[in-house]
Amino acid sequence: MTVSLPLVFVLGCFAWGAVKFLGVRTWIVVVIALFGFWLSHTFMAPAIESGTRSGVDVINGSHN
């Protein structure tokens, strides 16, 4: 069985877990999210997206 989850959902679960169980303050999560949003509008966005896609491909492996 294959389950497909959006990366933003997985990252959201990690953020919720960090706030709930590790004691990370909510404002830190908000600042990091805003930094990511700002970073996505810079010249580095294509490189970050390409690296993220490559990393996900490596984790998922080849299912040919």
All heavy atoms as TSV, in Angstrom:
chain	resi	resn	atom	element	x	y	z
A	1	MET	N	N	0.842	-1.168	0.000
A	1	MET	CA	C	0.000	0.000	0.000
A	1	MET	C	C	0.891	1.236	0.000
A	1	MET	O	O	1.857	1.318	0.751
A	1	MET	CB	C	-0.885	-0.016	1.244
A	1	MET	CG	C	-1.758	1.197	1.333
A	1	MET	SD	S	-2.985	1.118	2.639
A	1	MET	CE	C	-2.009	1.471	4.064
A	2	THR	N	N	0.571	2.193	-0.831
A	2	THR	CA	C	1.319	3.433	-0.925
A	2	THR	C	C	0.481	4.576	-0.365
A	2	THR	O	O	-0.687	4.727	-0.711
A	2	THR	CB	C	1.673	3.744	-2.389
A	2	THR	OG1	O	2.431	2.663	-2.903
A	2	THR	CG2	C	2.462	5.022	-2.491
A	3	VAL	N	N	1.088	5.362	0.517
A	3	VAL	CA	C	0.423	6.524	1.088
A	3	VAL	C	C	1.208	7.752	0.666
A	3	VAL	O	O	2.431	7.800	0.804
A	3	VAL	CB	C	0.369	6.435	2.626
A	3	VAL	CG1	C	-0.256	7.671	3.222
A	3	VAL	CG2	C	-0.378	5.192	3.054
A	4	SER	N	N	0.514	8.734	0.148
A	4	SER	CA	C	1.176	9.957	-0.308
A	4	SER	C	C	0.770	11.108	0.612
A	4	SER	O	O	-0.418	11.400	0.768
A	4	SER	CB	C	0.754	10.252	-1.752
A	4	SER	OG	O	1.339	11.433	-2.187
A	5	LEU	N	N	1.762	11.741	1.226
A	5	LEU	CA	C	1.517	12.885	2.099
A	5	LEU	C	C	2.264	14.097	1.565
A	5	LEU	O	O	3.434	13.991	1.195
A	5	LEU	CB	C	2.020	12.607	3.518
A	5	LEU	CG	C	1.289	11.564	4.329
A	5	LEU	CD1	C	2.018	11.325	5.640
A	5	LEU	CD2	C	-0.122	11.997	4.603
A	6	PRO	N	N	1.620	15.256	1.557
A	6	PRO	CA	C	2.339	16.465	1.163
A	6	PRO	C	C	3.445	16.789	2.172
A	6	PRO	O	O	3.283	16.561	3.379
A	6	PRO	CB	C	1.277	17.564	1.173
A	6	PRO	CG	C	-0.038	16.870	1.284
A	6	PRO	CD	C	0.224	15.508	1.837
A	7	LEU	N	N	4.562	17.290	1.657
A	7	LEU	CA	C	5.694	17.623	2.528
A	7	LEU	C	C	5.310	18.670	3.567
A	7	LEU	O	O	5.758	18.601	4.711
A	7	LEU	CB	C	6.878	18.107	1.687
A	7	LEU	CG	C	8.163	18.416	2.434
A	7	LEU	CD1	C	8.660	17.180	3.181
A	7	LEU	CD2	C	9.222	18.916	1.472
A	8	VAL	N	N	4.462	19.618	3.197
A	8	VAL	CA	C	4.071	20.666	4.145
A	8	VAL	C	C	3.292	20.062	5.318
A	8	VAL	O	O	3.406	20.519	6.451
A	8	VAL	CB	C	3.275	21.789	3.441
A	8	VAL	CG1	C	1.903	21.315	3.006
A	8	VAL	CG2	C	3.157	23.010	4.318
A	9	PHE	N	N	2.526	18.994	5.085
A	9	PHE	CA	C	1.811	18.325	6.173
A	9	PHE	C	C	2.792	17.657	7.130
A	9	PHE	O	O	2.654	17.759	8.355
A	9	PHE	CB	C	0.827	17.297	5.607
A	9	PHE	CG	C	0.114	16.519	6.664
A	9	PHE	CD1	C	-0.924	17.081	7.385
A	9	PHE	CD2	C	0.491	15.215	6.955
A	9	PHE	CE1	C	-1.578	16.361	8.374
A	9	PHE	CE2	C	-0.150	14.485	7.938
A	9	PHE	CZ	C	-1.191	15.061	8.647
A	10	VAL	N	N	3.781	16.984	6.579
A	10	VAL	CA	C	4.790	16.309	7.405
A	10	VAL	C	C	5.567	17.327	8.233
A	10	VAL	O	O	5.783	17.143	9.443
A	10	VAL	CB	C	5.734	15.468	6.525
A	10	VAL	CG1	C	6.863	14.882	7.347
A	10	VAL	CG2	C	4.957	14.370	5.810
A	11	LEU	N	N	5.974	18.432	7.607
A	11	LEU	CA	C	6.703	19.476	8.341
A	11	LEU	C	C	5.820	20.117	9.407
A	11	LEU	O	O	6.300	20.468	10.486
A	11	LEU	CB	C	7.233	20.526	7.366
A	11	LEU	CG	C	8.327	20.050	6.420
A	11	LEU	CD1	C	8.693	21.165	5.444
A	11	LEU	CD2	C	9.542	19.573	7.169
A	12	GLY	N	N	4.541	20.272	9.099
A	12	GLY	CA	C	3.607	20.806	10.099
A	12	GLY	C	C	3.491	19.896	11.304
A	12	GLY	O	O	3.412	20.365	12.444
A	13	CYS	N	N	3.474	18.584	11.062
A	13	CYS	CA	C	3.434	17.624	12.173
A	13	CYS	C	C	4.702	17.710	13.023
A	13	CYS	O	O	4.633	17.641	14.257
A	13	CYS	CB	C	3.242	16.213	11.637
A	13	CYS	SG	S	1.589	15.916	10.978
A	14	PHE	N	N	5.850	17.869	12.373
A	14	PHE	CA	C	7.094	18.031	13.125
A	14	PHE	C	C	7.065	19.307	13.958
A	14	PHE	O	O	7.502	19.315	15.117
A	14	PHE	CB	C	8.314	18.046	12.197
A	14	PHE	CG	C	8.756	16.686	11.768
A	14	PHE	CD1	C	8.852	16.376	10.428
A	14	PHE	CD2	C	9.088	15.710	12.692
A	14	PHE	CE1	C	9.264	15.121	10.012
A	14	PHE	CE2	C	9.501	14.446	12.297
A	14	PHE	CZ	C	9.579	14.151	10.950
A	15	ALA	N	N	6.545	20.396	13.390
A	15	ALA	CA	C	6.461	21.660	14.130
A	15	ALA	C	C	5.522	21.518	15.322
A	15	ALA	O	O	5.833	21.977	16.430
A	15	ALA	CB	C	5.983	22.776	13.206
A	16	TRP	N	N	4.372	20.873	15.119
A	16	TRP	CA	C	3.434	20.664	16.217
A	16	TRP	C	C	4.079	19.811	17.313
A	16	TRP	O	O	3.955	20.113	18.502
A	16	TRP	CB	C	2.161	19.996	15.703
A	16	TRP	CG	C	1.215	19.665	16.803
A	16	TRP	CD1	C	0.345	20.515	17.425
A	16	TRP	CD2	C	1.080	18.399	17.451
A	16	TRP	NE1	N	-0.329	19.835	18.415
A	16	TRP	CE2	C	0.097	18.530	18.450
A	16	TRP	CE3	C	1.680	17.161	17.270
A	16	TRP	CZ2	C	-0.283	17.481	19.260
A	16	TRP	CZ3	C	1.284	16.116	18.081
A	16	TRP	CH2	C	0.323	16.276	19.061
A	17	GLY	N	N	4.775	18.747	16.906
A	17	GLY	CA	C	5.449	17.887	17.877
A	17	GLY	C	C	6.539	18.625	18.644
A	17	GLY	O	O	6.723	18.412	19.846
A	18	ALA	N	N	7.260	19.501	17.949
A	18	ALA	CA	C	8.314	20.273	18.619
A	18	ALA	C	C	7.726	21.211	19.658
A	18	ALA	O	O	8.265	21.351	20.759
A	18	ALA	CB	C	9.122	21.063	17.588
A	19	VAL	N	N	6.611	21.848	19.327
A	19	VAL	CA	C	5.965	22.750	20.285
A	19	VAL	C	C	5.387	21.955	21.451
A	19	VAL	O	O	5.543	22.331	22.615
A	19	VAL	CB	C	4.865	23.590	19.590
A	19	VAL	CG1	C	4.025	24.335	20.606
A	19	VAL	CG2	C	5.488	24.561	18.602
A	20	LYS	N	N	4.741	20.844	21.154
A	20	LYS	CA	C	4.039	20.061	22.174
A	20	LYS	C	C	4.992	19.298	23.097
A	20	LYS	O	O	4.847	19.337	24.316
A	20	LYS	CB	C	3.093	19.083	21.469
A	20	LYS	CG	C	2.286	18.225	22.366
A	20	LYS	CD	C	1.106	18.968	22.910
A	20	LYS	CE	C	0.237	17.980	23.688
A	20	LYS	NZ	N	-0.755	18.653	24.456
A	21	PHE	N	N	5.965	18.612	22.510
A	21	PHE	CA	C	6.767	17.679	23.302
A	21	PHE	C	C	8.172	18.171	23.636
A	21	PHE	O	O	8.747	17.735	24.630
A	21	PHE	CB	C	6.857	16.331	22.594
A	21	PHE	CG	C	5.513	15.695	22.374
A	21	PHE	CD1	C	4.997	15.556	21.109
A	21	PHE	CD2	C	4.756	15.255	23.452
A	21	PHE	CE1	C	3.752	14.978	20.910
A	21	PHE	CE2	C	3.519	14.670	23.273
A	21	PHE	CZ	C	3.008	14.540	21.990
A	22	LEU	N	N	8.748	19.023	22.820
A	22	LEU	CA	C	10.111	19.488	23.079
A	22	LEU	C	C	10.160	20.851	23.754
A	22	LEU	O	O	11.232	21.333	24.107
A	22	LEU	CB	C	10.910	19.547	21.769
A	22	LEU	CG	C	11.113	18.208	21.061
A	22	LEU	CD1	C	11.866	18.421	19.747
A	22	LEU	CD2	C	11.872	17.240	21.942
A	23	GLY	N	N	9.019	21.487	23.879
A	23	GLY	CA	C	8.978	22.779	24.548
A	23	GLY	C	C	9.472	23.932	23.697
A	23	GLY	O	O	9.817	24.982	24.228
A	24	VAL	N	N	9.502	23.746	22.380
A	24	VAL	CA	C	9.887	24.851	21.497
A	24	VAL	C	C	8.765	25.876	21.532
A	24	VAL	O	O	7.588	25.537	21.452
A	24	VAL	CB	C	10.119	24.344	20.053
A	24	VAL	CG1	C	10.397	25.488	19.118
A	24	VAL	CG2	C	11.251	23.342	20.029
A	25	ARG	N	N	9.119	27.118	21.646
A	25	ARG	CA	C	8.109	28.162	21.748
A	25	ARG	C	C	7.454	28.411	20.395
A	25	ARG	O	O	8.088	28.321	19.343
A	25	ARG	CB	C	8.740	29.435	22.269
A	25	ARG	CG	C	9.294	29.214	23.650
A	25	ARG	CD	C	9.400	30.473	24.423
A	25	ARG	NE	N	9.727	30.126	25.802
A	25	ARG	CZ	C	10.618	30.741	26.509
A	25	ARG	NH1	N	11.272	31.750	26.003
A	25	ARG	NH2	N	10.852	30.366	27.743
A	26	THR	N	N	6.181	28.725	20.432
A	26	THR	CA	C	5.396	28.926	19.212
A	26	THR	C	C	5.956	30.059	18.373
A	26	THR	O	O	5.977	29.974	17.141
A	26	THR	CB	C	3.929	29.206	19.575
A	26	THR	OG1	O	3.448	28.157	20.419
A	26	THR	CG2	C	3.062	29.265	18.329
A	27	TRP	N	N	6.450	31.124	18.993
A	27	TRP	CA	C	6.946	32.257	18.223
A	27	TRP	C	C	8.177	31.869	17.414
A	27	TRP	O	O	8.403	32.425	16.335
A	27	TRP	CB	C	7.208	33.472	19.110
A	27	TRP	CG	C	8.359	33.328	20.061
A	27	TRP	CD1	C	8.319	32.887	21.335
A	27	TRP	CD2	C	9.728	33.644	19.795
A	27	TRP	NE1	N	9.580	32.894	21.883
A	27	TRP	CE2	C	10.463	33.370	20.964
A	27	TRP	CE3	C	10.412	34.142	18.692
A	27	TRP	CZ2	C	11.830	33.557	21.054
A	27	TRP	CZ3	C	11.774	34.339	18.782
A	27	TRP	CH2	C	12.471	34.055	19.953
A	28	ILE	N	N	8.953	30.916	17.891
A	28	ILE	CA	C	10.119	30.457	17.136
A	28	ILE	C	C	9.669	29.738	15.870
A	28	ILE	O	O	10.227	29.945	14.787
A	28	ILE	CB	C	11.017	29.557	18.008
A	28	ILE	CG1	C	11.625	30.363	19.152
A	28	ILE	CG2	C	12.092	28.884	17.177
A	28	ILE	CD1	C	12.395	29.542	20.159
A	29	VAL	N	N	8.636	28.914	15.989
A	29	VAL	CA	C	8.097	28.224	14.813
A	29	VAL	C	C	7.568	29.239	13.803
A	29	VAL	O	O	7.791	29.113	12.602
A	29	VAL	CB	C	6.996	27.226	15.235
A	29	VAL	CG1	C	6.322	26.609	14.031
A	29	VAL	CG2	C	7.571	26.149	16.135
A	30	VAL	N	N	6.890	30.279	14.281
A	30	VAL	CA	C	6.347	31.313	13.390
A	30	VAL	C	C	7.473	32.061	12.686
A	30	VAL	O	O	7.407	32.306	11.477
A	30	VAL	CB	C	5.437	32.279	14.179
A	30	VAL	CG1	C	5.043	33.472	13.338
A	30	VAL	CG2	C	4.200	31.544	14.673
A	31	VAL	N	N	8.530	32.402	13.407
A	31	VAL	CA	C	9.662	33.112	12.801
A	31	VAL	C	C	10.331	32.242	11.736
A	31	VAL	O	O	10.660	32.723	10.648
A	31	VAL	CB	C	10.682	33.537	13.886
A	31	VAL	CG1	C	11.992	33.995	13.271
A	31	VAL	CG2	C	10.097	34.647	14.732
A	32	ILE	N	N	10.508	30.967	12.006
A	32	ILE	CA	C	11.123	30.069	11.029
A	32	ILE	C	C	10.236	29.938	9.795
A	32	ILE	O	O	10.725	29.941	8.662
A	32	ILE	CB	C	11.420	28.698	11.661
A	32	ILE	CG1	C	12.546	28.847	12.694
A	32	ILE	CG2	C	11.787	27.667	10.612
A	32	ILE	CD1	C	12.768	27.624	13.548
A	33	ALA	N	N	8.923	29.838	9.991
A	33	ALA	CA	C	7.995	29.751	8.860
A	33	ALA	C	C	8.037	31.027	8.018
A	33	ALA	O	O	8.040	30.966	6.782
A	33	ALA	CB	C	6.582	29.489	9.350
A	34	LEU	N	N	8.059	32.184	8.674
A	34	LEU	CA	C	8.147	33.447	7.942
A	34	LEU	C	C	9.469	33.565	7.192
A	34	LEU	O	O	9.510	34.084	6.067
A	34	LEU	CB	C	7.967	34.633	8.890
A	34	LEU	CG	C	6.554	34.829	9.412
A	34	LEU	CD1	C	6.537	35.935	10.461
A	34	LEU	CD2	C	5.601	35.132	8.280
A	35	PHE	N	N	10.553	33.079	7.791
A	35	PHE	CA	C	11.848	33.094	7.110
A	35	PHE	C	C	11.791	32.216	5.861
A	35	PHE	O	O	12.290	32.599	4.805
A	35	PHE	CB	C	12.949	32.609	8.046
A	35	PHE	CG	C	14.291	32.551	7.378
A	35	PHE	CD1	C	14.963	33.713	7.045
A	35	PHE	CD2	C	14.874	31.334	7.063
A	35	PHE	CE1	C	16.202	33.667	6.424
A	35	PHE	CE2	C	16.103	31.272	6.442
A	35	PHE	CZ	C	16.771	32.438	6.119
A	36	GLY	N	N	11.169	31.050	5.961
A	36	GLY	CA	C	11.026	30.182	4.796
A	36	GLY	C	C	10.199	30.826	3.712
A	36	GLY	O	O	10.507	30.720	2.522
A	37	PHE	N	N	9.133	31.512	4.107
A	37	PHE	CA	C	8.298	32.219	3.130
A	37	PHE	C	C	9.099	33.312	2.437
A	37	PHE	O	O	9.037	33.473	1.222
A	37	PHE	CB	C	7.071	32.817	3.833
A	37	PHE	CG	C	6.150	33.540	2.916
A	37	PHE	CD1	C	5.286	32.841	2.088
A	37	PHE	CD2	C	6.135	34.922	2.873
A	37	PHE	CE1	C	4.430	33.505	1.235
A	37	PHE	CE2	C	5.287	35.596	2.032
A	37	PHE	CZ	C	4.434	34.886	1.203
A	38	TRP	N	N	9.881	34.066	3.201
A	38	TRP	CA	C	10.715	35.121	2.627
A	38	TRP	C	C	11.776	34.532	1.707
A	38	TRP	O	O	12.036	35.040	0.626
A	38	TRP	CB	C	11.366	35.918	3.753
A	38	TRP	CG	C	12.373	36.894	3.268
A	38	TRP	CD1	C	12.135	38.103	2.711
A	38	TRP	CD2	C	13.790	36.719	3.265
A	38	TRP	NE1	N	13.317	38.699	2.374
A	38	TRP	CE2	C	14.353	37.872	2.696
A	38	TRP	CE3	C	14.650	35.709	3.687
A	38	TRP	CZ2	C	15.715	38.028	2.556
A	38	TRP	CZ3	C	15.993	35.873	3.538
A	38	TRP	CH2	C	16.512	37.014	2.980
A	39	LEU	N	N	12.378	33.445	2.133
A	39	LEU	CA	C	13.431	32.806	1.354
A	39	LEU	C	C	12.904	32.271	0.025
A	39	LEU	O	O	13.629	32.227	-0.965
A	39	LEU	CB	C	14.055	31.675	2.173
A	39	LEU	CG	C	15.369	31.084	1.692
A	39	LEU	CD1	C	16.440	32.170	1.655
A	39	LEU	CD2	C	15.796	29.959	2.591
A	40	SER	N	N	11.640	31.881	-0.019
A	40	SER	CA	C	11.072	31.340	-1.257
A	40	SER	C	C	10.924	32.398	-2.337
A	40	SER	O	O	10.688	32.067	-3.493
A	40	SER	CB	C	9.714	30.703	-0.979
A	40	SER	OG	O	8.741	31.685	-0.704
A	41	HIS	N	N	11.073	33.652	-1.989
A	41	HIS	CA	C	10.973	34.737	-2.962
A	41	HIS	C	C	12.340	35.284	-3.369
A	41	HIS	O	O	12.432	36.350	-3.952
A	41	HIS	CB	C	10.110	35.860	-2.391
A	41	HIS	CG	C	8.668	35.495	-2.289
A	41	HIS	ND1	N	8.181	34.730	-1.259
A	41	HIS	CD2	C	7.616	35.745	-3.092
A	41	HIS	CE1	C	6.893	34.547	-1.435
A	41	HIS	NE2	N	6.524	35.149	-2.547
A	42	THR	N	N	13.397	34.568	-3.071
A	42	THR	CA	C	14.742	35.012	-3.417
A	42	THR	C	C	15.277	34.193	-4.583
A	42	THR	O	O	14.629	33.260	-5.062
A	42	THR	CB	C	15.699	34.854	-2.215
A	42	THR	OG1	O	15.849	33.473	-1.909
A	42	THR	CG2	C	15.203	35.621	-0.999
A	43	PHE	N	N	16.478	34.514	-5.012
A	43	PHE	CA	C	17.130	33.803	-6.111
A	43	PHE	C	C	17.486	32.368	-5.729
A	43	PHE	O	O	17.760	31.543	-6.597
A	43	PHE	CB	C	18.387	34.553	-6.558
A	43	PHE	CG	C	19.486	34.550	-5.522
A	43	PHE	CD1	C	20.475	33.574	-5.553
A	43	PHE	CD2	C	19.532	35.506	-4.528
A	43	PHE	CE1	C	21.484	33.554	-4.609
A	43	PHE	CE2	C	20.538	35.499	-3.581
A	43	PHE	CZ	C	21.520	34.518	-3.621
A	44	MET	N	N	17.471	32.046	-4.444
A	44	MET	CA	C	17.828	30.699	-3.996
A	44	MET	C	C	16.672	29.709	-4.076
A	44	MET	O	O	16.867	28.506	-3.908
A	44	MET	CB	C	18.338	30.746	-2.557
A	44	MET	CG	C	19.660	31.464	-2.407
A	44	MET	SD	S	20.229	31.448	-0.718
A	44	MET	CE	C	20.467	29.720	-0.457
A	45	ALA	N	N	15.460	30.185	-4.338
A	45	ALA	CA	C	14.280	29.319	-4.344
A	45	ALA	C	C	14.403	28.133	-5.303
A	45	ALA	O	O	14.084	26.999	-4.920
A	45	ALA	CB	C	13.029	30.134	-4.644
A	46	PRO	N	N	14.845	28.320	-6.560
A	46	PRO	CA	C	14.969	27.152	-7.445
A	46	PRO	C	C	15.954	26.103	-6.926
A	46	PRO	O	O	15.706	24.898	-7.045
A	46	PRO	CB	C	15.448	27.748	-8.772
A	46	PRO	CG	C	15.016	29.170	-8.733
A	46	PRO	CD	C	15.092	29.560	-7.284
A	47	ALA	N	N	17.060	26.549	-6.338
A	47	ALA	CA	C	18.047	25.611	-5.808
A	47	ALA	C	C	17.482	24.850	-4.602
A	47	ALA	O	O	17.705	23.643	-4.453
A	47	ALA	CB	C	19.324	26.346	-5.414
A	48	ILE	N	N	16.728	25.538	-3.757
A	48	ILE	CA	C	16.126	24.890	-2.594
A	48	ILE	C	C	15.086	23.876	-3.047
A	48	ILE	O	O	15.029	22.753	-2.534
A	48	ILE	CB	C	15.505	25.943	-1.653
A	48	ILE	CG1	C	16.612	26.811	-1.047
A	48	ILE	CG2	C	14.665	25.281	-0.561
A	48	ILE	CD1	C	16.104	28.029	-0.303
A	49	GLU	N	N	14.249	24.250	-4.009
A	49	GLU	CA	C	13.223	23.327	-4.506
A	49	GLU	C	C	13.857	22.105	-5.163
A	49	GLU	O	O	13.428	20.969	-4.932
A	49	GLU	CB	C	12.305	24.022	-5.500
A	49	GLU	CG	C	11.208	23.122	-5.993
A	49	GLU	CD	C	10.229	23.825	-6.906
A	49	GLU	OE1	O	10.346	25.043	-7.102
A	49	GLU	OE2	O	9.362	23.130	-7.435
A	50	SER	N	N	14.901	22.325	-5.947
A	50	SER	CA	C	15.583	21.211	-6.604
A	50	SER	C	C	16.215	20.278	-5.569
A	50	SER	O	O	16.111	19.054	-5.674
A	50	SER	CB	C	16.657	21.744	-7.550
A	50	SER	OG	O	17.425	20.707	-8.067
A	51	GLY	N	N	16.859	20.845	-4.566
A	51	GLY	CA	C	17.468	20.038	-3.513
A	51	GLY	C	C	16.441	19.261	-2.713
A	51	GLY	O	O	16.652	18.103	-2.355
A	52	THR	N	N	15.298	19.897	-2.436
A	52	THR	CA	C	14.230	19.220	-1.711
A	52	THR	C	C	13.678	18.061	-2.524
A	52	THR	O	O	13.470	16.957	-2.000
A	52	THR	CB	C	13.102	20.205	-1.370
A	52	THR	OG1	O	13.643	21.289	-0.624
A	52	THR	CG2	C	12.001	19.537	-0.571
A	53	ARG	N	N	13.441	18.293	-3.815
A	53	ARG	CA	C	12.921	17.220	-4.678
A	53	ARG	C	C	13.923	16.067	-4.776
A	53	ARG	O	O	13.537	14.901	-4.741
A	53	ARG	CB	C	12.606	17.749	-6.065
A	53	ARG	CG	C	11.372	18.602	-6.090
A	53	ARG	CD	C	10.970	18.964	-7.510
A	53	ARG	NE	N	9.921	19.946	-7.515
A	53	ARG	CZ	C	8.633	19.657	-7.409
A	53	ARG	NH1	N	8.265	18.401	-7.263
A	53	ARG	NH2	N	7.729	20.603	-7.440
A	54	SER	N	N	15.206	16.398	-4.875
A	54	SER	CA	C	16.225	15.347	-4.937
A	54	SER	C	C	16.257	14.542	-3.645
A	54	SER	O	O	16.378	13.313	-3.667
A	54	SER	CB	C	17.602	15.955	-5.200
A	54	SER	OG	O	17.629	16.597	-6.447
A	55	GLY	N	N	16.169	15.221	-2.523
A	55	GLY	CA	C	16.165	14.536	-1.233
A	55	GLY	C	C	14.959	13.624	-1.072
A	55	GLY	O	O	15.078	12.505	-0.579
A	56	VAL	N	N	13.793	14.097	-1.494
A	56	VAL	CA	C	12.597	13.260	-1.424
A	56	VAL	C	C	12.722	12.065	-2.338
A	56	VAL	O	O	12.337	10.947	-1.987
A	56	VAL	CB	C	11.341	14.101	-1.766
A	56	VAL	CG1	C	10.116	13.210	-1.964
A	56	VAL	CG2	C	11.075	15.129	-0.682
A	57	ASP	N	N	13.298	12.260	-3.536
A	57	ASP	CA	C	13.512	11.140	-4.461
A	57	ASP	C	C	14.464	10.098	-3.868
A	57	ASP	O	O	14.250	8.908	-4.029
A	57	ASP	CB	C	14.042	11.644	-5.798
A	57	ASP	CG	C	12.989	12.363	-6.632
A	57	ASP	OD1	O	11.777	12.190	-6.326
A	57	ASP	OD2	O	13.369	13.089	-7.565
A	58	VAL	N	N	15.493	10.565	-3.185
A	58	VAL	CA	C	16.452	9.641	-2.565
A	58	VAL	C	C	15.758	8.843	-1.459
A	58	VAL	O	O	15.944	7.622	-1.349
A	58	VAL	CB	C	17.670	10.409	-2.006
A	58	VAL	CG1	C	18.489	9.540	-1.089
A	58	VAL	CG2	C	18.514	10.941	-3.146
A	59	ILE	N	N	14.950	9.517	-0.649
A	59	ILE	CA	C	14.257	8.833	0.441
A	59	ILE	C	C	13.234	7.850	-0.098
A	59	ILE	O	O	13.123	6.722	0.384
A	59	ILE	CB	C	13.586	9.861	1.384
A	59	ILE	CG1	C	14.663	10.614	2.147
A	59	ILE	CG2	C	12.618	9.171	2.345
A	59	ILE	CD1	C	14.161	11.768	2.954
A	60	ASN	N	N	12.485	8.262	-1.122
A	60	ASN	CA	C	11.449	7.386	-1.690
A	60	ASN	C	C	12.049	6.230	-2.478
A	60	ASN	O	O	11.427	5.179	-2.575
A	60	ASN	CB	C	10.516	8.173	-2.597
A	60	ASN	CG	C	9.567	9.047	-1.792
A	60	ASN	OD1	O	9.320	8.802	-0.635
A	60	ASN	ND2	N	9.048	10.064	-2.435
A	61	GLY	N	N	13.202	6.417	-3.057
A	61	GLY	CA	C	13.812	5.372	-3.856
A	61	GLY	C	C	13.123	5.240	-5.203
A	61	GLY	O	O	12.202	5.961	-5.534
A	62	SER	N	N	13.570	4.300	-5.965
A	62	SER	CA	C	13.023	4.070	-7.300
A	62	SER	C	C	12.028	2.923	-7.233
A	62	SER	O	O	12.330	1.851	-6.730
A	62	SER	CB	C	14.149	3.737	-8.265
A	62	SER	OG	O	13.612	3.477	-9.525
A	63	HIS	N	N	10.827	3.157	-7.752
A	63	HIS	CA	C	9.773	2.141	-7.740
A	63	HIS	C	C	9.431	1.725	-9.164
A	63	HIS	O	O	8.283	1.635	-9.542
A	63	HIS	CB	C	8.514	2.664	-7.038
A	63	HIS	CG	C	8.734	2.995	-5.613
A	63	HIS	ND1	N	8.965	2.034	-4.655
A	63	HIS	CD2	C	8.796	4.169	-4.960
A	63	HIS	CE1	C	9.125	2.611	-3.491
A	63	HIS	NE2	N	9.037	3.916	-3.647
A	64	ASN	N	N	10.432	1.440	-9.975
A	64	ASN	CA	C	10.178	1.054	-11.366
A	64	ASN	C	C	9.776	-0.388	-11.480
A	64	ASN	O	O	10.148	-1.273	-10.922
A	64	ASN	CB	C	11.424	1.296	-12.225
A	64	ASN	CG	C	11.687	2.791	-12.341
A	64	ASN	OD1	O	10.763	3.588	-12.251
A	64	ASN	ND2	N	12.928	3.153	-12.534
